[in-house]
Amino acid sequence: MGQLFLIAFRNLLSHGRRTIFLGGAIAGVTTLLVFLGCLSSGVKQTMLESALTVATGDMNVGGYYKVTAGQSAPLVTDYKKIQDIVEKTLPDLDFVTARGRGWARLVSDQNSMQVGIAGVDMAHEPRLPKVLKMKEGKVEDLAKPGNVLIFESQAKKLKVKTGDSMVFSVLTDRGVNNTVDVRVCGVAEDMGLLTSWNVFLPQETLNKLDQTNDSTTGALLIYLKNRGRIPKDMDLLRKVLTDAGYNVVDRSSKAFWQKMQEVNKEEWTGQKLDITSWDDEISYVTWTLSAIDGLSFLLTSVLLVIIAVGIMNSLWIAIRERTREIGTLRAIGMRRRLVMLMFIMEAFCLGVMGTAVGAILGSLLAVVLNAVQVPVPAGAQFFTMSSTLKFALETVRILGSMAVITLCCTVVSMIPSLKAARMKPVTAISHVG
């Protein structure tokens, strides 16, 4: 087999121009596939990092509280008991933070807008200051009651800056109109769809706005040391909470606010808990990843077809040019199977070399663009969740791209290789090219 491999490699070297042309085409396809894979991975990592700070934990114990059968609020009552159960139940727990949830009208002197509110306790928010990029002010000022942190696009719409005063107006779950005066303590950089309507408010101020007490929150955001255990931990926590007497709603892969209408139609009152994962809570934005992966698949498929046709035609030509060589090899005793393997190995070697070069070029391109920090147009930030393009090199994904293209090259070479193997020695030797 080693001798056969050496013959195949030498044949590639002896037809240098054809090898360089096809190898370059394979390298180009691999470069594009690796580059798009790095972009998709980068967007996913950015989205996950943003989501796990702004909107969700690895897991969440949220809830719905209904005073009447037709009206619910995203509340978890007496949440500290539930937090204690979570901390005792999950073996790979990192930390838990309580995060308020709500909606209100945010009014400035110039404009107003409907916003979603995240109520935070900065003493239990270690990730927030690390992820939010501030344009004005400081994240840490959210520790002071009466402050609010908004995002750049919201500041432009409301025509406010750090230090300006605004008013929250809300209809509480008890049917009472209430308002709270707040001051802008900071303006953060936009993070796409996740921050287009979210603002941060101290939990104490949110309680005052919603007229709830400090034993009530919106959800417990659970952060794990091993994200791979999420399915097992969700099942475990669901069982433990049910056994403890809590009503837990059936799982649905939707964000909590998307379920409100369904909950309002259900005939029950009181408290029900809802256990979700991070991908449930941001299911409304993960389609961007599917779009990028779909585009990558479409482009790669088209290019693979072109490469496959090129390799097949090249091998047809090579077989025609080397008909007498094939006849000689068959005459001296080389079996049909080995003749076929020789041509298949040529295609395999071509695929390995081409994809190796392409993987290196694609990875280098991703690294360079990461270092340059290519700015993303404001409209596109809605999808990328960041003001700059981010690329992530995933070894498994890169190796997978190389394997797919190499396999394609090898498979399409089987048809012309089979024809070469079926040549009769006498006919092949007497062939005049």
Buried (B, 14 or more C-beta within 10 A) or exposed (E): EEEBBEBBBEBBEEBEEBBEEBBEBBBBBBBBBBBBBBBBBBBBBBBBBBBBBBBBBBBBBBBBBBEEEEBBBBBBBEBEEBBEBBEEBBEBBEBBBBBBBBBBBBBBEEEBBEBBBBBBBBEBBEBBBEBBEBBBBBBEBBBEBBBBBBBBBBBEBBEBEBEBEBBBBBEBBEEEEBEBEBBBBBBBBBBBBBBBBBBBBBBBBBBBBBEBEEEBBBBBBBBBEEBEBBEEBBEBBBEBBEEEEBEBBEBBEBBBEBBBEEBBEBEEBEBBBBBBBBBBBBBEBBEBBEEBBEEBEEBBEEBBEEBBEBBBEBBBEBBEEBBBBBBBBBEEEBEEEBBBBBBBBBBBBBBBBBBBBBBBBBBEBBEEBBEEEEEBEEEEBBBBBBBBBBBBBBEEBBEBBBEBBBEBBBBBBBEBBBBBBEBEBEEBBEBEE
